[in-house]
Amino acid sequence: MRLLLDTHVLIWWDAGEPIAPAAARAIQTADQVFVSAASAWELAIKTALGKVVTSRALATVIDENGFIRTARARAPYGRAEHAPRPAS
C-alpha cells in the first residue's frame, strides 16, 4: 500500500503525539509513505507565522522515518529564519 501523509499527521507522528490507531497502523504497514512538497510549504508558512514550533528539519523527519519525499519536500521545519515571510 502507498500512503500520502497529511501535514498534521506528520507533525503528530514526529512528536510522538497520539493518532488514531487505524492511522498509526496504516503508516506502520504501508509499503511506501510519501510526504508532499505541499507539506513543506505548509510547514514553512506555519513556522514563519509562529503557529508551529519544532527543532527538526523536515528532511530529517522524512529520512529518519523512512518516508519518501515527493518533488521538493525539503523545506526547513522549525527554522523560521529560513521560512518565507508572509506577504504584508
Long-range contacts (C-beta under 8 A, 24 or more apart in sequence): 1-26, 1-29, 1-30, 1-31, 1-32, 2-30, 2-31, 2-32, 2-33, 2-34, 3-27, 3-30, 3-32, 3-33, 3-34, 4-33, 4-34, 4-35, 4-36, 4-70, 5-33, 5-34, 5-35, 5-36, 5-39, 5-67, 6-39, 7-38, 7-39, 7-42, 7-43, 10-35, 10-39, 10-61, 11-43, 11-52, 11-54, 13-65, 14-54, 14-56, 14-61, 14-65, 15-54, 32-68, 33-65, 33-66, 33-67, 33-68, 34-67, 34-68, 34-69, 34-70, 35-62, 35-67, 35-68, 35-69, 35-70, 35-73, 36-70, 36-71, 36-73, 37-69, 37-70, 37-71, 37-72, 37-73, 39-73, 40-72, 40-73, 40-74, 40-75, 40-77, 41-75, 43-75, 43-77, 44-75, 44-76, 44-77, 44-82, 44-83, 44-84, 45-83, 45-84, 45-86, 47-76, 47-77, 47-78, 47-79, 47-80, 47-83, 48-80, 48-83, 48-84, 48-85, 48-86, 49-86, 50-80, 52-77, 52-78, 53-78, 54-78
